[in-house]
C-alpha cells in the first residue's frame, strides 16, 4: 500500500502506527533501526495529516499516532490519544521551483513577498506549512490578490509533484517532503523573518493494547543515535 512501510512481521511483535506524509521517510528509517535494536516491528501508514487525524478520531485502531504537535494535542484532548506527547523532530518549510526555472530571491521577507507576487501560480499544502503560508499572505495584504493563483494540494499529495508537473511555478512545503523529488529545484528555506518550524510528535493511541511497547518506540525516536537520520531527511532533532 502506498505510504506504508511493509517490513516482514513473521513471528515478531508488531506495533501499528499512522503518520503524516511529512515524516514518512524518516520514520521508515527509524522504524528499521528500532526493529534491529528491540526486535519489534513498527508498521507505519503515512497519509495526509488531515486524513490521519480524522481516521484516529473515527476510532481506527492504532498503537501509535505520529502527527504535528497541534493535531496530536487535539486528539489527546478528545480522548483518542493518551496524555504524554513526545516531540521528536522539528521540520522547516522550504520553497521549490520547476527544475531549470530561474531561482527567485527568497533571502528576506521582502524578497519572498516580491517572488510570491510575481509567481504565475503558487502551490501549498493542507497541513501546517500551508496554513502558515495563508497567514503570511494575510499579513502582507495579498490574500485577495493571490486567491486565483494559489493551488492547494490534496491531502497526501506532495506540493513538489505540482511543481514538477508545471501545475504551479512556486511551491511551499516541509523540506522533508520536497527533498529527493525529481523535476524540482529547492530554492531554500523560508527566510528567518517569516520562517515556520513544525514540531512533529508521537503519542500512544487510546485503543492500543500494547502501550508499554509503544512508549519504548517513542523513547527511541528521541534517542541520540537518531539525530543523523533526522538531518538526512531535512529535519532537526528535538533537544532536551
Phi, psi and omega in degrees: 000133179302140177081011181233132171281137187232068176289162175293132183247008185300119174075003184254155169291138185235131170251141177252144183217156172232139182220169171278163183294334184301330184251010185305309186292314182293322179292325177298318179293317181292325178296323177295317178295322179295318179297319180297325183275320189247349181073017180247128180272132175246113179264116187246124173262123181250123182222180174301141184302323179297316179294320180300313180297320180297318182291321177296316180296332180280355174100009177298136185277121173225158172274325186227143175237125188232097188220177172302145190302321181291322177294321179293320179301322179294322178290326175295313181298328181273358176087010181270340178230140182288148176302154180112045179302138177242115176277132184231340175214152169252135186232118180276161177265137180239172184235137181226153174230164176300145178304133179090349179284154175301145181269119180286158173283121178232026188282349178215168179297319180297319179294319179295318178301317179294320179296319178295316181297327182271351182287138180287333179202151188225128179255142179211164186264170175273358182266198184301324181294321178292321177297320178296318180299318179297323177293322177298315180300320177297316181298324181277354183073026185249003187304312182291319181298324186267352188306320183281351183250002181260140182231116179271127177291145176292151180307132180088352179262122180294136174300327179302329178291327175294321179294313183297324182281349183088004178296325176230152182267338183218125184236144180235128175193173176305138178307320182299332181272344179265333183300135173081357180283132178287153173086007179227161170237128177278118183285321181158185177274164170304139181296157187306326184284354173217028180293158178217123179246124175265132173265124176259140190224163177233151176213161178271124180295142178302328183283351185296136173262003181229054186296326181294315178295323178297320179293327177297320178295318179298321177296322179297323181302334181254012180286152185304327183289355182265352187297320182296319179298319180297318178296319180300331182261019173079024182231167178240144177292151176275123182278148174083000000 
